[in-house]
């Protein structure tokens, strides 16, 4: 409770506070703020009056009375028996203790520390285990020396047969270099480098990989054991590798399914004698890649270009040049008969994508996905290969002119 | 009462570290495929590292908030209590000056030799940035009064 002087122009000298009918002031306030404290605990329950007397400088006195009632808090609350109630007989009286103040809110606490540790172990450990256990990642965590320092550990390999090495060079250039590159550096991660690759230390694994393929690596079912030995010898002993030679006998024992050289004409270009690979694909009935099929109109695929466009003398030259390039650079993946190895290497026979000459040229030049780029191709090469794939294997999408190839791949040389 | 949570920053930090870890192991895998020859960062690694950096920044913001404001915010004005922070501030300021001098020296050295050392210069500049950030955080924590306002749940303020 507080008291304060009136707002009249008279100067307030003091304010006296009287309680009930007392004649002696319980408080005398002489300076603002005119505030006092009244302890009602000392007063009896019931009606009381505070009397405030204002005394100004002229000696004038004005007073104000403020009646109030004191009621002390009871120690207990009683229900069933009201004060002043009239009762008789037995009555139920409930005595309720005053409600205790609510306890302070518990300080929120986070999860226990062991949960943080457990989560860390699970997340990071899971990642580590994934890279350790999944087979394709298992060799990542092997010591770097095992994968990198191959040249010193390769010295004690079998002797290298120079004839096989030379034959392997020819086969590699025609069938492997498009992806693994002539320098053996590959195009990681899709086409791994062969230079310094520790995988090559296992000759039988190399032979099986070349013959059977796996992942993005196409199979080479037409390879004889001599071809396999030649390619394995070449890649194991070139670009700084010195893993040692692979004999024809080694290749035969590693891959018994491969035919021996005696059963097929000796050849350094396996693609020229390749038969259709036994595949279950819809394109397995494609005809052999004879250039004469360029003029065939037997395909059921709708063609935007009249088939007759492919029939000129210039086109025949383009087809011939295109076939040469195709056999050396494309056939190892898309196969000599254009059947490809789906889904990694799509079939070209009956492929509707070939209807767009511009897209075909750009895909050959720029590559995409597993399809390597051919930045060394001139516009003439691009036109030749595009013409060949669009008009071989039963296709008849029409020829691609040098001008069209130049427009589709302006970066290509002339 | 408002809480500065530590659970979310922890798991954000954990996932950031996990992404960096995956990028590292992926790099080792690519290196192994390339015959032990270290390759440039792949697109996948760049993506993993980018998301990891975003998560790392979120985690740092969360932990800095806990450090600056405490785990609980209570309404009212909270006067700063400097304590002995001035010594730490002086040390950090001296460190920032020293790093700045080294950074300038490295630039001059690069100009003289016509040979840049991006790793050294990057590390020095990163160190300067982190030191300045530490000084600012120190000022906010020990020299700037805190004030917390509250809005009732049914306030019209739309947050």
Interface residues (C-beta under 8 A of the other chain):
Chain A: X105 X107 X108 X110 X111 X116 X119 X120 X123 X124 X127 X128 X131 X137 X139 X140 X141 X142 X144 X147 X148 X149 X150 X185 X186 X188 X189 X192 X193 X194 X195 X196 X197 X198
Chain B: X1 X3 X5 X6 X7 X10 X11 X14 X15 X17 X18 X21 X22 X25 X28 X29 X30 X31 X32 X33 X34 X35 X36 X37 X39 X42 X72
